[in-house]
Amino acid sequence: MGRVEGKVAFITGAARGQGRSHAVRLAEEGADIIAVDLCEDIPTLGYALARPEDLEETANLVGKTGRRIVTAKADVRKADSLRAALDAGLAEFGRLDIVVAQAGIAGMKGEPQYQAWCDVIDTNLIGTINAIQVALPHLRSGASVIATGSTAAMMDTSKTDQPGRDLGGIAYVHSKRALSAYVHDLATHLAPHGIRLNVVHPTNCNTPMLQSEPMYRSFRPDLEHPTRADAEPVFGVQQAMPISYIEPEDISNAIVYLASEEARYVTGMQLRVDGGGYLKWYDHHL
């Protein structure tokens, strides 16, 4: 029997990267999946987002585990869009036990700058709130809600921020910090109802968001058009462990734990899966 056998998981940003990995791992452990993704680009970003065929591949991979999946193209920035997608899944499965608010973007080097700020906040912060709030009426005691933060949210970036810094990058940190506070406060409110809420904070993760030119330029501002080969050695400076980045599966394993009965009394947690990235930052900023 799987660790989340018979449960139903609602996952945003499920077409590729971490979201796809979470969908497949939860399905491997016995969950049916409601998977949503925007499946189109956001103009301010300098990298491509998932496509409908990516979401179809997530469905294929979940199907190979023997579990069922309902997919929908939905925009986390719009609560009505998410609600319609969730309702379609509920019509099929009749229950909801797990919410994984995974959808997120990085606005590093986004143009125009102020719009990049808005797009990142609307997706990462408002999108997380929307995903959780459309799910809340359907959650019962024993349910688990998990949001994706970032190790960057745990750091006091005021010590490193400089005037004129890329607004899209600042928005990313701000959005992850704000959603972490939101989940913490909501966890306190919902604990008496037996509903658990936690945040997982990854370090650099090997997904298309990390492996993109805007991210490479953030790590290698000394180069006009840095490549993956230029950036990868620098990725490793953020972790205390000798790694450049983690894999989506490393986060998925934490998601499965927090969704399972093994974590039945774990709530309000800010769980870092960061190769010691926070430890290294803290040590350098004492």
N, C-alpha and C positions, 0 to 999 in steps of 0.2 A: 504494500500500500504506500502511495506517495505521501509526501509531507503536507501537501495541501489537497489531498484527494477529495473530489466532489465539490470543491469550491469554485467560485467564479471570480475572475480578475478583470478589472477595467483598467486598461493601460493606454496612456496618451504617448504620442511620439513613437508609435510601435512599428513604423515601417522599416527602420534600419537601426544600426548602432546599438546603443544600450537598450532602447525600447524593444527592439526585436529580440535581443538576447534575453530580456526579462520574460517576454511572452513565451519563448521556447522553453526556458528553464522551469517556469511555473507549470507549463503544460506537461513537461516531463515528470513533474511531481504530482500530477493529477488534476490540475485546474483547467476549466474551460475559460476561454479568453474572449473579451470584448476589446478589440484593438482599433485605435483611431490614429489618424495622422493628417496633417495638412495636405501633404502630397503636392505641393507647389512651392515655387520660390517666393522669398520676401525680397523686394527690389533693393533694399539698403544693404543687404548682405553681399559679401564678395565671394560666396561659395554656394553651390547648388544644394537644395534640400531634397528630401526624398520624393520619389515619383509614385504614381499608382501601382506600377509594376513591382516596386519595392514592398508595398503593403501586401500585394498578392503573394510575393515570396514568403513573407512572414506567415501568411495563412497556410501556404504549402508546408512550411517547416513545422508549424503547429499540428497540422493534419497528420504528418508522419509520426507524431507521438501517439496518435490514437485519440486525441482530445478534439473537442469542437471549438470553432472560432467564428465570431461575427466581426466583420470589418466595416469601417465607415470612414469616408473622407470628412474630416471635421476640423474646425478651426478653434483651438483652445482659447483664443482671444474673444470668442463669442459664446456666451453661456448657452444660448438657444441651440447652437450647432452641436455642442457637446451633449446637451440634454436629449436631443433627437437621436444621436448615435447611441447613447446609453439606453434609451427606451427601446431601441431596436434589439439590443442585446438582452435586455430584461424580458422582452417578449419571447425570446428564444429560450433563455435559461431559467427565468423565474426567480432569480436571487442574485445578490451581490455580496461578496465577502472580502474582497481585496481591491484596493485602489492604488495604482502606481502612477503618480503624477510625474511623468518623465519628460514630457515635451519641453525642449529648451533650445535656444539659439545663442550664438556668440556674435556680438556686433563689433568685434575688433576691426578697426579700419573701415567701419561702415560709413556710407555716404548717402545723403547728407547727414552730418553728425547728429543733429538734434532729432531727426527722424529715426536714426539708428537707435538712439537712446529710447525713444518711445516704443519701437518695435521689440526691443529686448525686454523692457519692463512689461509690456502688454503680454508677451509670450511666456516669459519665465515666471513672473510674479502673478499677474492677473490670470494667466492660463492655469497656473497651479491652483489658485483659489477657486476658479470656475470649476475645474475638474473635481475638486473635493466637495464643493458646495452642491453641485448637481447630484453627487453620489450620496450625500448625507441622509436624505429622506429614506434611502433604501438600505441603510446599514443597521445592523443589529449587534447585540452583545457578541463579542468574539471577532468582530471585523477588524481588519488591519489596513491602515492608510499609510503609504510611504511616498515621500516626495524626494526628488533628487536635488540636492544642494550642490556645493562645491567646496573643496578645501579652502578656496579663496575667500569664502564667506566667513571662515573662522579666523581670518587674519585681520589685523588692524592696518588696513591699507593707507590710512591717513599718514602713516610713517614713511610711506614710499611714494604716494601720489604727488605729481608735480603739476603746476598750472599748465593748461593747454594739453593735458593728457587726453588720449582718444576717449571720447564720450561713450562710444559703444562698449569699450572695455570696462569703463567705470560702471555702466549700467548693468553689465553682467554680474559684477561683484555685488552691487547694491541689490539687484533682484534676488540673488541667492541668499543674501543675508536677511532680507525682508521676509522671504518665504519661510526661512528657518524660524524666525520669530513668530510668524503666523501659526505654523504647525505646532510650535511649543505651547503657545497660548491655547490653541484649540484642543491640544492633548489634555491639558489641565481641565478644561471644561467637559470633555467627553469621557474622561476616565470613569466617573461614577456610572456611566452607561455601558461600560465594558468594551468601548471602542478605543483602539490603540492608534496613535499617530507617531511616526518617527521620520527623521530625515537621514538620508545616506549622503555622505560627502565624498565624492571621488576626487582624486588628483587627475592629472592628465590621463585621458582614456583614449585608447586607439580606435577612434571612430572618424567618420568623414569630417566632423566639426574640427577635430584636432588636426587632421591631415588635410589642411586647406591653406591656400596662399595667404589669406589674411592672418591666420594664426602663425604661419611661418614668419611673416613680417613682424608680428608682435614679439616673437622670440629673437628675430635677427633684424633689428631695425637698421643695422649697419649695411644691409644689402638691399638693393632695389627690388630684385625678384628672387628671393631665396627659394630654394627647393627643399624637399623633404630631407635630402642628405645634408643640407646646410643646417636645418633646424633640429634634427633628431639629437645630436650631441648636446644641445642646449636644453632640450626637454628634461634631461636627467638632473639638472642643477636644482630642481624643485623638491626632489625626494631625498630623504636620508638613506633609504635603501638604494642599492646600485641598479636602478632601473630608469628607463626613459619615460615609460608610461605603463599603465595597467591595461588589462583587456576588459571588454564589456562583461565577460563571464565572471570576472572577479566581483563586480558589482551585483550581478544577478544572484550570486551565491548569498550575498548579504540580504538581498530582497527576499529570497526564498525563506531564509531564517526568520526575518521579521514578519513574514506573512504566515508562518507556521505556528503550531501550538507550542513549539519549543520556545517561542518568545512571548508566551501568553501574558506575562507580567512585565513586558518591556514596552514602555511608552514614554514619550517625551525625549527620546534619545537622539543625540546628534552623533551619528556613527560615522567615523572617518574610515575610508578605505583608500589610503593615500600614500602607502609606502613610506610613512614617516615624514610626509611633506610638512604637516603642521609642526611636528617636533623640530624640524630643521629651521623653519621660519621663526618659531618661538625662541630657539636657542640663539639665533642671530639678532634678535630684537629685544633681548633682555635689557 
